[in-house]
Amino acid sequence: MMFGGGMMLGIGLLMMLIFLGLPILLVVAVVAVLVALVGRRAGPVFPPPTPAAPASAPTAPPARYCAHCGQGLQADWTHCPKCGAPVEARQP
């Protein structure tokens, strides 16, 4: 008779695992799927890198310099932007 009682205990544990374990596994699976879907829709954590700006053509060095402070001057400037001194006219 001991054998029959032990067998019933084993079946009882198996039934408990089926009735309690399967719903728990289903809940865990549903939560995992939802987390995966939400994570996929959120997009990447870091923004994609911005493309590098095209390299601008190297600028030519200034053709003239201020006689007062040495600041480089453009050809059409009449006064130095740094010190405000008038620029002497260029001799051809």
VMD Tcl script that draws the C-alpha trace (Angstrom):
set ca {
  {0.00 0.00 0.00}
  {2.93 2.32 0.47}
  {3.70 2.11 -3.19}
  {0.25 3.40 -4.16}
  {0.45 6.32 -1.75}
  {3.82 7.39 -3.09}
  {2.51 7.20 -6.60}
  {-0.37 9.52 -5.75}
  {2.05 12.00 -4.24}
  {4.09 12.00 -7.47}
  {1.01 12.55 -9.61}
  {-0.12 15.32 -7.29}
  {3.22 17.13 -7.67}
  {3.08 16.68 -11.42}
  {-0.43 18.13 -11.58}
  {0.63 21.05 -9.38}
  {3.53 21.79 -11.70}
  {1.26 21.66 -14.72}
  {-1.47 23.87 -13.26}
  {0.88 26.39 -11.63}
  {3.99 26.17 -13.78}
  {2.42 26.56 -17.22}
  {0.56 29.80 -16.43}
  {3.70 31.25 -14.89}
  {5.71 30.30 -17.98}
  {3.06 31.83 -20.24}
  {3.09 35.10 -18.29}
  {6.89 35.25 -18.45}
  {6.84 34.55 -22.20}
  {4.24 37.25 -22.87}
  {6.20 39.82 -20.85}
  {9.41 38.90 -22.70}
  {7.70 39.32 -26.08}
  {6.23 42.68 -25.06}
  {9.59 43.94 -23.82}
  {11.21 42.86 -27.09}
  {8.55 44.63 -29.16}
  {8.72 47.85 -27.15}
  {12.51 47.84 -27.31}
  {12.44 47.37 -31.07}
  {10.02 50.26 -31.63}
  {11.98 52.65 -29.43}
  {14.86 52.68 -31.89}
  {18.55 52.88 -31.13}
  {19.69 54.35 -27.84}
  {22.30 56.52 -29.52}
  {21.42 58.70 -32.53}
  {23.09 57.74 -35.79}
  {26.31 59.64 -36.50}
  {25.89 62.76 -38.57}
  {27.74 62.77 -41.87}
  {30.95 64.71 -41.84}
  {30.79 68.16 -43.38}
  {32.53 68.34 -46.73}
  {35.98 69.77 -46.48}
  {35.96 73.36 -47.66}
  {38.54 74.52 -50.13}
  {41.62 75.87 -48.40}
  {41.51 79.62 -48.20}
  {44.35 81.60 -49.63}
  {46.44 83.57 -47.14}
  {45.58 87.27 -46.96}
  {47.17 89.37 -49.67}
  {47.87 92.28 -47.33}
  {48.40 92.98 -43.66}
  {47.63 95.94 -41.40}
  {50.66 98.19 -40.99}
  {49.56 99.00 -37.43}
  {48.74 95.60 -35.85}
  {49.68 92.95 -38.45}
  {46.12 91.58 -38.91}
  {45.49 89.92 -42.29}
  {43.28 92.01 -44.55}
  {41.03 91.22 -47.49}
  {41.47 93.15 -50.71}
  {38.23 95.17 -50.41}
  {38.62 96.28 -46.78}
  {39.25 99.96 -46.10}
  {39.85 99.61 -42.34}
  {41.45 96.93 -40.17}
  {38.79 94.84 -38.32}
  {41.10 94.39 -35.33}
  {42.42 97.85 -34.60}
  {40.30 100.07 -36.91}
  {43.28 101.74 -38.60}
  {42.68 102.84 -42.17}
  {44.23 100.59 -44.77}
  {46.68 102.11 -47.15}
  {45.81 101.83 -50.82}
  {47.78 99.17 -52.66}
  {50.26 100.23 -55.24}
  {49.92 98.22 -58.49}
}
mol new
graphics top color blue
foreach p $ca { graphics top sphere $p radius 0.5 }
foreach p [lrange $ca 0 end-1] q [lrange $ca 1 end] { graphics top cylinder $p $q radius 0.2 }
display resetview
